[in-house]
Amino acid sequence: MSGHRKLQDLFTDLKLTREQRQRQPLVFAGENLLWVVGLRRCAGRRVSHTGNSVLRMKVLPICTARDK
């Protein structure tokens, strides 16, 4: 297996609704998907211990009027 998977296939397997799919945060580096926030990381982009720089991110939920 090549390690590639379509984002739509992941969402379908996890049984996400259309609204959940539309609101799902994604993190990209250029055109490369790095992280489906809270669900999966890209296997080829994991942190290694080679001394490379690392960007630490914290994702917080946003409360909107629709959520209340």
Residue pairs with C-beta under 8 A, 6 or more apart in sequence:
3 43
3 44
7 26
7 33
7 36
10 36
10 39
10 40
11 20
11 21
11 24
14 39
16 24
24 36
24 37
24 39
25 37
25 38
25 59
26 33
26 35
26 36
26 37
27 33
27 34
27 35
27 37
27 57
28 34
29 45
32 42
32 45
33 42
34 41
34 42
34 45
35 41
35 42
35 45
37 59
38 59
47 54
